[in-house]
């Protein structure tokens, strides 16, 4: 059974940093591009960014570009989302997802597996 488990969320103040982790099991991790999504209260889930199977070609939406960094360690079957200079609008449930797509895709339906999410709350 494929399982993606996020961790590292919490309550922080604006300007703080958090590092989220997503541990994968039950799949050949290096064969999947990994994406991060978030869902703010009362809003639809949105794509945040992703990283290629090999760890290259990271891609981010404009609102987080320059503040968030995605990395992965295929030996540990883990993908990370480092979030810096957090803003209240970054608040939401952050989920990781896996896709066999070779290139970046922002569409949820292109992802095969999802984690349960971890809550990130940024106070002003």
HELIX and SHEET records of a PDB file:
HELIX    1   1 UNK A   29  UNK A   31  5                                   3    
HELIX    2   2 UNK A   88  UNK A   90  5                                   3    
HELIX    3   3 UNK A  108  UNK A  110  5                                   3    
SHEET    1   A 4 UNK A   3  UNK A   7  0                                        
SHEET    2   A 4 UNK A  18  UNK A  25 -1                                        
SHEET    3   A 4 UNK A  78  UNK A  83 -1                                        
SHEET    4   A 4 UNK A  68  UNK A  73 -1                                        
SHEET    1   B 6 UNK A  10  UNK A  13  0                                        
SHEET    2   B 6 UNK A 118  UNK A 123  1                                        
SHEET    3   B 6 UNK A  92  UNK A  99 -1                                        
SHEET    4   B 6 UNK A  33  UNK A  39 -1                                        
SHEET    5   B 6 UNK A  46  UNK A  51 -1                                        
SHEET    6   B 6 UNK A  59  UNK A  60 -1                                        
SHEET    1   C 4 UNK A  10  UNK A  13  0                                        
SHEET    2   C 4 UNK A 118  UNK A 123  1                                        
SHEET    3   C 4 UNK A  92  UNK A  99 -1                                        
SHEET    4   C 4 UNK A 113  UNK A 114 -1                                        
END                                                                             
